[in-house]
Each structure stands twice: as structure tokens, then as C-alpha cells.
């Protein structure tokens, strides 16, 4: 063995439990690491390179799609992360994770890296003792500390895996904390069960939004307002854009939850609770004349509460991404309130259409792989169809069979969507197999796709959650007519950047 390489291997002090993946870590080969059974290659293969090439074949694709017991690189997070985002949208609220400190840190980390803002959260800090004896003492002490130290107006409690596995009863535990005097009897605490081992962040978000609306509701005198309830949305700018359109129309509304300032506020004096829907407005949401829910798949429980229990006139519509879905949102607002759509909004729509027309020729026939949460990819795919592009692979790891059916119907309804396919429940490693079968022209989705963009030499437009490797994208709306302009700009320019990079010298033109 080369002496310099041997020194490198000795420096790393390779442990006996090293796995095949440590070939890259220790800068060596399986042969140099000795006769360890876990280093043996699959039968019929002579090198790791051969195994890698095999993963690009149709035979491997069949095996890849037949696996059931494991997900490889799924594009989703667990339920409590969604609950945390919902809680951050309520005035004076301290989110509280009944689970381990490690779980709470993960949820905060994901949102902090995406929004690049501080995210408040406390937890029960459950350890091995709580796993055996239950988390009652943890939550009593945790709620007391949260109330005394952080002085919130409201605490939103949700669970992680440990509390759910041992079966902790949140309602009973919160009542016990009040009976023990840890927190005042009349202090508002809402709670939702959000087990991490089922569902995803959109389910946790839905459960927490429903819990907040249901448990804080104070039925009373009817009000001439409407509720606007966003689905799970990782863009502070989307909320601001929707509110801008409502304000232009002169609508009296309650936007709940609203984290547009909580996760995007000015540099300067620190505020522990910088934004959120006022608690009084949340309590009165039950008394408003109707509700508009932005998203069909991340507000299922909330939609049932409002339609079936509150008996409010309700429009549950797709997220207003693209021209048609933005039109649908504004028409729903007009129908609920009786107010016409003003000329100013007509002009905004016309500007968006002009932007689309300017770029249309670069989108026409482009094949895209669209990845992310079901409501977001549904809207983005609709926008692509409006631009004459083909959402060739539409992938949502946390999408349901119902979503897949609706998504496929949307694709099939357009001449540009024919031949395109929706995939619910598959992960990014399975998408990779699809792309080796037929390569798209562009990837659209979270930053996790960057590894596949590099492997396939494709442009990537970052949309959704998480976006950890670029700045400020959550400050650019993808909803409303302004969102239409932004999507046209981001996707169109990514296609042009890629064209400039790969085109032959004679086609490297100043005019595109």
C-alpha cells in the first residue's frame, strides 16, 4: 500500500464497525480495509462503481419502486414541525413540545435555517425516566417554567414520538398542571396530538390549526368579517401578498394563523412575540360570516371543523398559485363578501399576464420534475400548464391517494399535461430512477433536490420547504399575481442560465 495513503488511514483510526459508506470517509477501498463481511459487495459486482452504475438501470428501478419498508430521502418532515409553524402564527404564543429536547431542537433548526429568523419553542425535555414513568411531572414543570419565564399570552402544546408511544394524555396533564397551581386556571392552553411516526408536517399543522380555532372559540354576536386560513406555507411573503389583495378590495378579515411578521421582522429591538393573529380575533373567528381555506390537503381537519361544526359558508380552494387559482381565490372573496373586484386588481392581473407572455416561448414544451407538499406542487403544476410547460413528474412524498387522483386529473385536463404523471408517497431516490428512464429539463422543489440537479446537470428552481442554501426566497411570494411574475422570472431565468452554460459557442447570444 502507498505509504502516504497508509498514513491517512492510520490517522483516521478506522473502527471495526465501519460500514461500506466509510470508503469515502477514510479515503480508501474495501480491499485495503481488510476482510470484513460488511464490506463485501453484492454478488456479481466487482466494484462500488459497478453498483452505482447498476442503480441507473431499468432493472434497479423495478426493485427501487417495489420496496415498502423504508424511505430513502423522503421530501417531508414530521408532524410537530407543522404544529410549531401554526403556533407561531398566534399573538403572544409560546409553542410547547411535549417530548424530548432533541425533537424540539430539530423542529426549530429546520425553520431557523429556512427563514433565518429566531424561532421560540419550549419543551418538556423528556428523557429515559419519562419513557418509563410517563411525562406528567415533565409537563407540569415545563408549563410552569414557560408561563413564569417567558410570560406568554397563550401556550400551544403538541407532542413528539416519545409522548405518543407511551400514551400521555395531554388534556389530563394540562388540567393537572392547572390543579397543581403551575399555571392559572383561566390561562389559555391549546393542545394537539402530533405523532411523528405517522403523517407529515402538513398533518401536524392541520391538527394544531384546528385545535387553536376549536379550543379558543367563543361563540357570540355574528360579525361582518371573513376568515382566511392558509395551508402550510413556508413563505412569509405569500401571507403579505394575500393580505394586500384583500386590503385593495376593502375586505374586513381575520387571517389566522399569521406568521408573516413572526418570521420576518425588522432588525433592531428584539421582540419575543413580534407578530401573529390577535387572540381576540382568533376567539371570534367562529362568529365571522364565512371562511376561505387556502389549500385542500393541509387543512382537512380544519375544513371539517368549520363546515360541519361551525356551519359557516366555506370555500376550500387550491392555493392561489398561478393565474386561474388566484382568480378563483378572488372570486370566492367576492362571493362571500358581495364586494366587486376593483380595477386595481384587474391591472395587477394584466401585468402578470404580460410577464407570462414575454416568457412563454421559453417555457413551451419544457419538461419539469415538480417536488414538494401536495398543495404547493398542485399550484405550481397548474402554473406550468398555463405556461405551456409539462409537469412531467409531479412528486409529493406526503401526498395522499386522493391528491394523486386530483393531480392526475389536472394534468390530463390540459394538452400540455398529457403523458405527465403524479406520484404520491414516493421519495427522491425513486424520482432519480424515473429521471434515468427519461430526463426532465428542470427541477422545481426544495433544496434537497440540489444533489440530483448536480448528478443530472439540470437547473434547479427552489420552491417550498426547506430552502437552506439560498437567501430570502421566503420573502418573494409565489401566490397571487405577484407570485405569477416571480415564478415566471425564477423558472424562466433558470432555463436561460442553463442554456447559456451548455450551448455551443455559436449560439451564445446576447439576445434570448
ABEGO torsion letter per residue (X at the ends): XBAAAAAAAAAAGBBAABBAAAAAAAGBBAAAAEBBAAABBBBGBABAAAAAAAAABAAAAAAAAABAABBBGBBBBBAAAAAAAAAAABBGBBBBBBEBAAAAAAAAAAAAAAAGBBBBBBBAGBBAAAAAAEAAAAAAAAAAAAAAAAGBABBBBBBBAAAAAAGBBAAAAAAAAAAAGABBAABBBBBBBBBAABEBAAAAAAAAAAAAAAAABBBBBBBBBBBBBBBBBABAAAAAAAAAAAAAAGBBBBBOBBAAAAABBBBEBBBABABEBBAAAAAAAAABABBBBBEAAAAAAAAAAAAAAAGBBBBBBBBBBEAAAAAAAAAAAAAAAGBBBBAAAAAAAAAAAAAAAAAAAAABGBBBBBBEBAAAAAAAAAAAAAAGBBBABBBBAABBAAAAAAAAAAAAABAAABGBBBBBGBBAAAAAAAAAABBBABBBEBAAAAAAAAAAGBBBBBBEOBBAABBGAAABBABEAAAAAAAAAAAAAAAAAAAAAABBAAABBABX
